[in-house]
């Protein structure tokens, strides 16, 4: 009898412990997980429906790198729009749009942008619904010489790579039509740390560069919404890696630089 009671208690404790662990894991997945380096604004969506409602405005005293990190615990579709009064380097417009549904735990929508000094504002469009949205933002000043280099690229002077980067490909995009055309191949015999910088001055049509390989793929290094990919650093395993170009009705030039 004692043995039976002991077994029942042990099993009950094990089940209880598993349920507690499952509850904690589920709780973690359902909670916001914005890194501590971000300032954050949390909006309760049950108050009202919103259409381009201003959430907050920030002013940059100097050119800065602004990083956004957005999560929501509700499945409805929400739009976060950022409008800058100054230029956003690598973009043809001064507007950034994020579409968010349910993203919690380790899932998020994020992006980093170089903005000139001045104000930017964050707006929200959402339904009236149970749930919240959390918007994290971090601002870091950009070194004046680095901003000057990137600003030249933004204005079409593409041959301004970072120190240590060498040109491996360049072309005029005007009149060029292709889909997934291999424009440069990188062959590695050993594991290698590399840096990628891809710039285009195209302001119309489609110009997209992908990096496809054995162990790593980067889709849309540059695309119609973002013309500058600067100093993307990664470690690649031995193998062959290809830069692929998709181009239609584009203008301007394309440059690719590597550091290895």
N, C-alpha and C positions, 0 to 999 in steps of 0.2 A: 504494500500500500504506500509506504514512504517512498519507495523507488518510483512508483507511478506518479506521485505528486511532484517529486523532484524533476522528473522528465518533463511533465506538463509545465512547470514553472520555468525550466530552462528554455523550452521551445517558445513559451510566451515572451520571455525576455528577448530572445533572438528576433522574434517577429516584431516586437516593439522597437528594438534597436534599428532594424531595417526600415521600419516605417518612419522613424525619426530622421534617419539618413536620407531617405527618399524625399521627405518633406523639405529638408534643408537644401538638397540639390535642386528641387523644383523651385524653391524660394529664390535661390541664387540665379537661376535661369530667368526668373520673372522680374528681377530687380534691375534697376539702373546700375551701370558699372562705368561711370565716367571717371577717367584717371584724375588723380589729385592735382595735376598741373593745370587743369582747366578751371576757369570760372564757369558757373552754370546758372541757367534760368530754367525752372520747372513750371510748366503751365498745366493747370487742371482743365481738361477738355469738357467736363460736364457742365461748366458754367453757361456756355452759349456756343453757337456756331460762329465762326470767324471767317472773314474774307479780307485777305491782305491787311490784317490787323497788326499795327506796329507793336512789337514786343519790347525792343530796346534800341538805342542808338549809341554808338561808340565813336570817339574821335581819336585818330592816330596823330600824334604830334610829329612823327617822323615816318618815312617809309618802313613798312613792317611786314613780317610774315604772319598771316592770321590763319589759325587752324580751327576747324569746326568739327565737333563730335556730337552726333545726334542719335537719340534713342527714343522709343515709345513703347508703352505696354498695351497699346490698343491696335486692333487690326485694321481700323479704317484708314483710308488714304489721306495723308496730310501733305501740304506743300509748305516748305520753308524757303523764303526768298530773301536774299541779301542784295541790297542795292548800295553801291559805293558812289560817292560824289566825285571820286578821283579814279584814275585808271587802275584796272586789275591786270597785271602783266600776263601776257599770253592769251588774253581773251579779247574778242572783238567788241564785247559789250561790257557794261559796268554792273551786270546783274548775274547772280548765281542762284540756281534753283536746285533744291533737294526734294525728292519725293520719298516719304517715309510711311511704312506700315508698322507692323509689330517687330521691334528690334530691342532685345534686352540681353542681359548677361554679357557675353563676349561679342555680340553682334551689334553693328552700328553702321550709320552712313557718315562718312568723314571726308574731309578735303582740306588742303593747305593752299593758300593763295598769297601772292605778293601784291600788296596794295600800296599806292602812293599815299602820302600824308593827307588827312582829311577825314570826314565823317563817313561811317557806313551804318546802315540800319537793317534790322532783321524783322521780317514780317511773317505772319502765320495765316494760312487758310486751312480750316478744319471743320468737321461736323461737330454738333453737340453730341457727345458720347461719353460713356464711362471710360476713364483712363487718363493718362498724362503723356506729355512729351517733354523731354529734357534736352536742352541745347547747351553744349559746352563750347567755350571759345578760349583761345589762347593767343596772345599777341606778343611778338618778339621783334625788336628793331632789327633791320637789315643793315649790315655794314655799308657805309656810303659808296665805297668803291665797287662792292658787289652789286648794289642796286644800280649804279651807273652802267655796269656791264650788262645786266639783265634788261635795263631800260633801252639800251641800244638794240638788243635782240628784239625786244617788243616792237620797236619802231622800224624793223626790217634789216638791220645790220647784223646778219646772222653769224658772220665769221668772228665771233667773240667767245670762244670756249673757255672753260675754267682752266687754271694752271694744271698742266700734266695731261690734258686731253689733246688727241690728235685727230685731224679730219680723216675719215675713211670713205665718205661718200658725200657728193653734192650733186644737185640737178636743178634745172629749171622745170617747174611743173606745168607751165603754160602749154596747152595743146597735148599734154600727156594723158593717156587713158589706159588704165590697167587695173587688175584685181589680183591681190595677193602675189604681186610680182616680187621675186627675190632680187633685192638690190645690193645686198652685201651679206657674205657668209663669214662667220667667225668659227674657226676650228681650234679646239683646245685639247692638248694632250694630257694636261694635268689640271687638278682643281685650281681655279684661278679667281682672285678678287678683281672685279672689273667695275668701271663706271661708264654709264651711258648718258649722253646728252644729245637730244634731237630737237631741232628747231625748224619751224617753217614760217614764212611770211605770207602764206596764202590767206586771203580774206574772203574768198568765195568758193563755191563748189565743195568737193570732198577731197581731203587729203588725210589719209590715215596710215600710220606706221605701226606695225606689230613686231614683236620680238619673239620668235618661236624656236624652241630647242628641246634637247633631250630631258633636261631636268627643270627648266624654268620657262614660263611663258608670260609675257607682258603685253596685254592687248590695249591698243590705243595709246601708245606713248605720246603721239600727237594726234589730234582729231579736230573736226571743225569747231568744237567748243573750247579747245585749249591748244595753243600753238607752241608752247614751250615745255619740254621735259628736260630738266637741268639736274645733272649729277645724281642720277639714279644709281646707287651702288649696291652690288649684290655679289654673291659667291656662286660660281658656276662649276659644275662637275665636267669631267672630260666629255667631249662630244662636239657635235656641230650645231651651231645656232644661226638662225637666218633673220635678217631684217626684211619684212615684207611690206610693200607699198600698195595701197589701193587709192587710185586717183581718178577723179572725174570732174571736168569743168573747173579745175582749180587754176589759180594763178600763183605768182611768186616763186620762191625758191625753197629748197629743202637741204638741210645740212645734218650730217650725223658725225659725232665725235666719240672716240673711245679712250678710256684710260685703263691700262693693264700693266 
